[in-house]
Amino acid sequence: MKLLHKKIEKDGKGSISLLAQEDEDMWHVYNLVQIGDRIRALTFRNVKTTGPTGSVKSEKVRVMITVEVSGIDFDTKSSQIRISGKNCEESKHIKMGAYHTLELALHRKFSIMKDTWDAMHLERIDMATDPSKTADLAAIVLQEGHALICLITSYTTLVRAKVSVVVPRKRTGSETRHGRALDRFYQGIYDAIVRHIDFSIVKCVIVASPGFYNEECIKRILALAQKQGNKSIINSRSKFLPRHASSGHLQALREVLADPSCSDLIKTTKAYEEVKALERFYEKMSTNPDQAFYGYNDVKEANDAKAIHELLVSDSLFRSQDIATRKKYVQLVEESRENGAKIRIFSSLHVSGQQLDQLSGVAALLRFPLILDQDLEQSHQPNESKGEGKLNSGRKKKKKRRGTKKQDKKDVGDIDDFEHDSSFLGDF
């Protein structure tokens, strides 16, 4: 991402002009743009003109337009963002308030104007414009007849190709159909690698599968490269890394990235850092749950106690259309950073980010064990029967006491009569 212009006032209002240069840059733009923002970019508009004879002519005109965002759509395959909204500036070809759909794509300049640029917005721009961030990791996840070719960047896992071939079973005496289907399958994987993997950038290609499909896949790829004289693949044979996976689907990629044997090759990527951080959280949850919190309320209370060592946040929370929700998570990140916590922003396009979303999108590893106030209150309450909530059972007890009040008064009256009855003492 190239930063062309930046002007932000002290109150946070301002505009930033950007030029997206890679597919990953569009993911950053998608996280920056929110409903209510104003986007200024070049676009094409169908303009109708009436000739002197009354004939109507329609032509496409290239115009600069400023749109107030009312809808955002991101296509990960084509790396395009479609932004719909009303025109904010009067133009020769577009009326004020007319609806239009902008397409933000690679190598096209555009400007984003916001009433408030918060800390998370500016941090994302700094990360996106850092030239050291590159897609240096590729992965092939496969099983028989099914394969995914992925590029793992610092913030996204992009599925660049999907290869599916129906492989018939082997039959005694005839394996021709089975062999031909496998040939088509591995040829499809090879073609996808040639199209989508740049070996001048990629440091490592992880080939993961159940069984021995990974080794067979590497063998077939190198054989096809040798046959076609593809020197970039032949010279990069050491970059292919076979690893075991439970299946050939995208979900199996997390366990592969967490494999310690991959550490030396992928430890510089953000994907590896995210996976290891989530792994530490799950491990702490099982061994010492008082040092692993998730959910906004619990994490906020831990931050108030300055106990957070590592804060894990999904970027999906910062795309919330509710301004108040976004602000509270931005404030949580800023306060945690001030208290000395490490902040890790997980991408919701990564497998690890999707798992964090299932834990409410925010989690924290603490410096020391912390017992929340609500846990202390619950620990002092007597044991309730199963299936009843603690609050409900407490209310039931109060009702029970109110129901026996008259009986208690009657018992007290009997005691008083007993004490004033002197005939009872006469026998002694």
N, C-alpha and C positions, 0 to 999 in steps of 0.2 A: 504494500500500500504506500502510495506517495502522498505526502502532505503538501498541498499547494498553497493554502492560505489558512490562517488561524487568527481570529479576532474575537476575544471573549472579554466582556466587561467584568467589573468587580462583583456585580450582583449575579453573575453567572450567565447572563444573556449574551448571545453572540452567534457567530457562524463559522463553519469550517469547510474548506473545499478539499476534496479528495480525488484521487485517481486510483481505481482498483487495478492491480496488475496480475493477480493470481486468483485462482478459484477460492482460496481460503479468505481472501480479502472481502469477498461478498458476504461471507458468514459474519465477519466483523460489522459490515454495514448493516446487515439484518438486525444485529443486536443493538446498533446505535439508533436506528430510526424507530420512532414511536408515533402513535396516533396523536395528532395535534401539532407535530413538527411541520416545518415548511421545507420543501425540497425544490431546488432550482437546478434545472438541467435542460439540455437541448432535446427536442423531440420532433416528431413528424405529426402534422395535423392535416386532415382532409378538409380542404377549403373549397366551398362552392362559389363560383362567380357567374354572374349573368351577363351575357354578351349583348351587343346593340340590337340584335335580332330577337332577343328574348330567350335564346338557348342557354341552358345551365351547364356549366363546365365544372368538373370536380378534379382537383389536383392536390398532391401532397406537398406541403410547404414545411420547411425546416424552421422551427421557431424556438426561442428561449421562453420557458414557462416556469412559474413558481406555483407549486401545488401545496395546499394544506392537507396533510395526510389523513385519510379516513379509513384506508385499508392497505394491508401489506401482505404480499404473497412471495415466498421464496422457493424457487425451483432449484434443488441441489444438483440435479443432473446437468442442466444447462448453465448453472451458476448465474441466474438472472433474478432480479428482484422487480416485481411489478407493484407499483405504488399508485393507488387511486385516490382521487380527492378533487376539491374545487380549486379553480384558478384564483390566485390571490392578487394578481397584478393585471391591470388593463393592458390588452395587447391589440394589435391591428387585426390579428386573425382569430383570437380567442376572446370571448366576452368574459367580463368579470363574473365569477360564480359558476362558470360552465365547468362541467365535470370532464376530467381527462385522466388517462392512465399512462404513467411514465414507466419506462423500462430502464433500470439501471443495470449496466453490463460492464464487462471488462474493457479497460482502455477508453472509458468515457468519463469526462470530467463532470462533477456535480457538487453542489453545496448543500449542507444541512444547517438549518437555522432553528435554534431552540430558545425558549424563554429561560431555561435553566439547564446548564451543563453541569452535572454533578461529578463527583470524584470517580465513579465507576465508568462514566462515559470517557473521561479524559485518560483514565488508566488503559482502557481498551484501545484508544487511539495510539497511545505510546507503544503498546504491545504490537499493534498491527503495522506500525511504521518502522518497527525495528527490523533492519535487514538481516539480522542473524537468525530470524525465524524462518525455517524452510521445511518442506515436506521431505524428510530424509529417511522415511521408513515405509516399506511396502509389506503387504501380507497377502498370502493366498491361502484361503481356508477351503478345504475340499473334503468330499467323501465320494463314493462311487457315483458318477453321473451328475454331480452337483459341485460347483466351485464358485467362489467369490474372490475377485481381485480388488484389493483395497489399497488406498493410499492413506497413511496415518500422519496427519500434520500435527502441529502443536495444539490445535483446538478442535479438529474434526476428524472423523473417520469417514472417508469418502469411498463408497462402493462404486468403482469405476466400470466394472463389468461383471456380468453374471453368466455363467456357462452351465447349461442344463442339457443333458443328452440321456435319452432312455437307453439303458444298457441291459440287454436281455441276459437271462441266466445261461450259464454254460450247459451244454448238452453233450452227453457221451457220444463220441464219434464225430461231432461237428462243433467247432468253436469259432466258425467263421463270422457269424453275426455278432457274437460277443467281442471278438477282436476288432472288427471294423468299428463298432460303436465306441470302444475305448480309444481307438486311433482318432476318431472325430472329436472325442472329448478332450484329449490332450492337445490336439491341434488348435482347438478353440481357446484353451488356456494360453498356449504359446502366442497366438495372434493377439489376445488381449494384453499380454505382457509387452509385446512389441509396440502396441498403440499407446499404452497408458503409463508405462514405467520408464523414467529417464534415469539410466544407470550412472550418468554423470553427477546426479544429485543424490540419488538413493544410496544410503550406506549399507542397508541390509534388507533382504527379502525373506520374510518368515514364511515357510511352507508348513502349514499345520493340518493335521488330519488324524482320524482314528486309524489304527493299524499301520500298514506299510505304504499307504497311498502317497504320503509325502515324499518318500525316497524314490518311488516309481515316477512321480511327477517331475522331480528334479532331473532324473535320468532321461526322461522323454524330452524335456525342454532343452537340455544340453545337446541331445542327439539331433533335434530339429534345427537348433542354432548352427551346429556343425554342418548339417546338410545344406542349409541356406547361406552359410558363410556370414552369419551375424556376429561380428567380432565384439560388439559391446556386451553381448550376453556371454560369449565364450570367455572373455577377459574378466567377467564378473562372476565366475563360477563360485568363488569363495564367499560371495555375498549371500548365496542361498543357504538358508538355515532350516533344516528339517526339525519339526517339533510335534509333540503329540497333542491332540485336541480331542475332546469328547464327541464332537460332531463337525459337520462341514458348514455350520451356520454361523452368523455373525456373533451370536451370544458366546460362542466358544473362544472368541478372540481375547476376552478379558483374562481367562485362565492362562492363555499362552503368554500374554504380556507380563503376567505375574510370575512366570517361570524364572527362578534365579539364574538358570543357565543362559538366559537372554540378556542379563543385566549389562554385561560389558559392551554389547553392541547397541542397546537402545536406552541406556541410562541417561543420555543427554536429551531425550525427547520428553515433552511435557506429558505425553500419554503415559509413559512409564511412571512418572512422578505421581500422577493421579491414581493410577492403579495401586501403587504401593501405599499411598496415603489412605485409600479406602480399605486396603488390606489391614493396615495398622488399626483402623477404627473397628473393624469386625473382630479382630483379635482382642482388642481391649474390651469390647462389649462382652466377650465370652469369659475373660479372665477377671476383669475388674470393672463392672458396669458403672460404678460411681465416678469413673474417669472418662466416660464416653456418653455424650448426650446428643440427642437429635430432636428436631422440632423447635420452632421459633421461641416459645415461652421458656423452655428449659435452657436453651443455648443463651438466651438473653439474660436469664438469672445467673448463669455461670459467668457471663461477661461482666455483669455488675460486680461479681465477686473477684474480678480480674484473675480468673482461673484458667482461661482458654490458652492453650499452647498452640493449637493448630485448628483453624476454622476452615471447613469444607462447605462451599456454596455453589449451587448450580446456577449457571447463567440464565436459565429459564425464569428465575425469580425476578431478574432485572428487566425482563421483557413484559412484565405484567402491565396491563392496560390501566389498572387501578394505581393512580399516582401515589396514594397513601401507602399501598403495599410496597411499591418500589422504594419509596423513601425510607421506610422502616428497615429494609434489608441493607440499603446503602449506608444508613446510620450505624447499623450493627457492624458492618465491615469496617467503617472508619473508626468506631470506638474500639473494636478488637485490635486493629492495627496500632492505635495509640497505646493500648495496654501491652504491646509487645508480642501479639499473636502472629503466627505465620498464616497468610491468607492464600487459599488455593481455590481458584475459580474453575469449576468443572464445566466442560462443554457438554450440552445435552445431546450432541451428535456422537459423542464417545459412548462406548458401552458402560464405562465407569460412571459417566454423568447420568445415564439413564437409571442406573442402580441407585445413585444418590437421590434422584427424583422420587424414587419409591420410599425413601426415608424423609419425605417432606421437603427435600431439596437443600436442607441445611443441617450440618452436624458439626460436632466439636470434640477434639481430644483435649483433656484437661491436664494441667500441671500437677494437680494433687486431687485426691478423692474429695468429692463435694456431695453433701446430702442436702437436698432441697427442703424448703420449709414444708411443702405439702407432704413430703415423705415422712418428716418428723411427726406431723399431725396424724398421719395414717398409722404410724407405728405405735402411737399412744392409744389409739382406739382399740376396744376389745375385738376379738375375732367374730366376724359375722358369718352367717351361713353362706354357702356357695351360691353363686348366681345373683346375689343382692349387692348393689353398689353400696359403698360406705356411707354416702350422704343419705341415700334412701333409707338404709337400715337405721341410721341415727334418728331420722324423723319418726320411724315406726316405734322406736323406744319411747320417745316423748309422748306419742299418742297412747301408748300402753300405760304410762304413768298417770296421764290425765284420766284414763278410764278407771283406775283403781283408787282415785282420790277419795270417793265417798266411803269405800271400804276401809281405807286407812283411818278416816275420822271415826268410823264405828269402832275400830279396834282400839283407838286411843280412849274413847269413851268407856269401853269395857275395862281398861286398865285403871282409869280413875275410880270407877265404881268399886273395883277390887281393893284399891288402896283405902277407901273410906268405909269399907264394910268391917266394923269392929267385931261382928259376931264370929268372924273367922278366927280372931285371936283368942276368943273365949275358951276354946278347947285346950289352950296351952297354959 
